[in-house]
Amino acid sequence: SNIVAIVGRPNVGKSTLFNRLLERREAIVDSTAGVTRDRHYGKSDWNGVEFTVIDTGGYEVNTEDIFQEEITKQVQLAIDEATSIIFMLSVDEGLTDTDQEIFEMLRRSGKKVYIVVNKVDSATLEVAATEFYSLGIEKYYTMSSATGSGTGELLDDVVADFPTLDYKDPFEGLPRITIAGRPNVGKSTLTNALLDHERNIVTDIAGTTRDSIETLYNKFGHEFVLVDTAGMRRKAKVSEDLEFYSVMRSVRAIENSDVVIIMVDATQGWESQDMNIFGIAQKNRKGIVILVNKWDLVEDKKTNTMRDFEQGIKDKIGQFTDIPVLFVSALTKQRILKAVDTAMEVYKNRQKKIKTSKLNEVMLPVFENNPPPALKGKYIKIKYCVQLGTPSPQFVFFCNLPQYVKEPYKRYAENQLRKHFGFTGVPIEVYFRQK
Ligand code: GDP
């Protein structure tokens, strides 16, 4: 989907806007317990158009004495990766040198830029904001965090200007798999190992939101498309050290795929950046397979080594642990075909549609035997269930008092679905509704 980046110097109010954009959505998406809140990245929608928002300020190490260099790096990244850029200014400090410098970068980029003057809380400040016309611009939006005004007009325009993708997808209907992970975990090695001696069709559709490189893989009875963002790697080379960069890159690739293979380095373990990638895949409801790579480097392997390593990861990732974890070596090619098989398995699980009759036949007795706990003397009865026609599995359970069904029971319902129908590697949503 389209990526909207919010840029500006520290303290202009980037995070406030970011949080407001996420508010309504986050409440729905994060209702599943255990979802990690990544405060710098989120999904939003306006008038039914979905988009991704990135708060570049979320990556500021220390907002008080942030270096100029750091700010320009972030702006450059936004220019490289985002569809549209919201450039925030603040009326209370007026136009600063830093503002001017950022604006210069944005102007030269040719990207769609929306200039927003924040903290315009009164008519007097509305007049003061006209100072920003000195940038030589024709239009700016004013916003007030205090009154909450201004967001609507801005978003109307942002969403209306999104580019329309009018090209034919050459791989339509084929599973799309992305290999994600921190730098140096072995992503390129795995990609090369998989594609070795293959004749590939590579499409590099630049200038659209789908500007990742997609390679067709057709071997060992599997046909799928590897989604890679190697091109973006080249563009933003300077900033490869930034977590922000790797998150941006992952977001783009993950959104374009069905299954995400998250690679971890066996010699390093599961770290916060791995958690970030996991969170993005989970929020986007993509299939997930975890590969612990460089297993060849782990010496002195005992019977429990794998089990302990896997448990270590699962202890950290929260509620959603029904995920395959494989121990591989991209270098020696140990178990990499198993990894492909597993990714395809997860793809099938994500596509799976349970017939309504079968679903009710299995789930209604399950609920009858173990109903939700009664609340205030009222009994909850689940009468009917359906799977929605969404790209990833989502289920609605109709009952008399949905508001009384609490989180633990929702998780119970999810686990029962997993147990009876097999959704390994796939995030599931369950909703309880009034009939
Ligand atoms: P990327 O940044 O994730 O694409 O990582 P690379 O594929 O470039 O790998 C980084 C380094 O780790 C290279 O020197 C690889 O040869 C090495 N490497 C990758 N996979 C393995 C593995 O399974 N075992 C060992 N021992 N080294 C590996």
Boltz pocket constraint, residues with backbone or C-beta under 6 A from the ligand:
constraints:
  - pocket:
      binder: B
      contacts: [[A, 181], [A, 182], [A, 183], [A, 184], [A, 185], [A, 186], [A, 187], [A, 188], [A, 189], [A, 190], [A, 293], [A, 294], [A, 295], [A, 296], [A, 297], [A, 328], [A, 329], [A, 330], [A, 331], [A, 332]]
      max_distance: 6.0
